[in-house]
């Protein structure tokens, strides 16, 4: 009886962890740092559901848009630009591989999830 209960608990735990790994949504705050005109700037992306909000330190301007994840690619669409990146399997970070407009300076920037447990 104890073995059956243990097997049942392990099965549910495995399903829970596998479902979390396959998620196509991000949650929380990701920060990336890059150099701009001789200064180190922190860019902040906050993910909630299928939306993302972008701000930079020292700026009161926010942009809100959407994003999608397919395989190891993340595509972010904001009002003024688009960002494409490669995301890690555990979704703890991603690196910008392409961007349009003013965001093109973000190429190579690594965004890391903040306060992830």
N, C-alpha and C positions, 0 to 999 in steps of 0.2 A: 504494500500500500504506500509506504513512504517513497519507494522508488518511482511509482506512478505520479505521485504529487511532485516530486523533484523534476521528473521529465516534463511534466505539464508546465511548471514554473519556468524551466529553462527554455521551453518552446516559445512561450509568450514573451520572454525577455529577448530571445533571438529575433522574433518577428518585430518587436518594438525597435530594436537597434537597426535592423535592416531597413525598416520603413523610414527611419530618420536619415539614414545614409542616402537614400534615393530621393530625398526631397528636392523639388525644383524651386524652392523658395528660400530666401535668406531672411534673417531676422536680426535686428540690432544695428549697432553702429560699427562701421569700418572706417579706418583712417589710413590715409596715404600721405607721405611727405615728399615734396619735390622742391627743386630750386627754381626761383623766379626772380630775375633782375637782382641777383646777388643775395636774396633773402630765402630762408627756408620757410616754406608754406605748408600748412597742414590742411588737406582737403578731407571733408567728412561726408560720408554717404550713409544715410539712415534708411534701412530696409524695413518695410512693414507690409506683409501680404505681398501683393504684386506691384507695390509702389516703392519709389526711392526718392529721397530728398537730399539734395547736395548743397553744402555750405562750405565756405573756406574760413579759416580763422581770421578774425578782424573784419569780416564782411557781414552785413545784415541782409544781403540778398540771398534768397533761397530759390532753388529750382526744383520742381517736382516733376517726376516722369514715371516711366514704367521700365521693367526689365524682364528678361527671360533667361533661363538656363537650359542648355541642351548639351548633353555629354559633359565635357569639361570647358565649355564656352559660356561666358556671360555676355549678354548684349543689353546695354543700358541706353535708353532713349530719353533725353531731357529736352527742354524747349530749345536751347541754343546749340546743343551738340549731341553726338552719339559716342559711346565708348564700347569697345570690345575687349574682352580679356580672357585669360585662361584661369580657371578656378580650380582649387585643390579639391580632391575627393571629399574631404571632411568639411569643406566650405569655410575653413578658418581664414583663408586669404585668397586673393587673386591678383594677377599682374596684368596691367593694361598693355595690350598688344597693338591696338589701333584706336584712333580717336579723330573726330572731325573738329573743324573750327579751332577756337582758342584752346580746347581740350587736347589738341595734338601735343602739347607740352607734357601731357601726362604719360606718354608712351614710356614703358619700362617701370612705371611707378607700381609699387606693391602696396595693396590695401590689406590691412589686417583687422580681423574682428577684435573688438575691445570687450574686456570683461567676460570672455567666454569661459564657461565652467566645463 
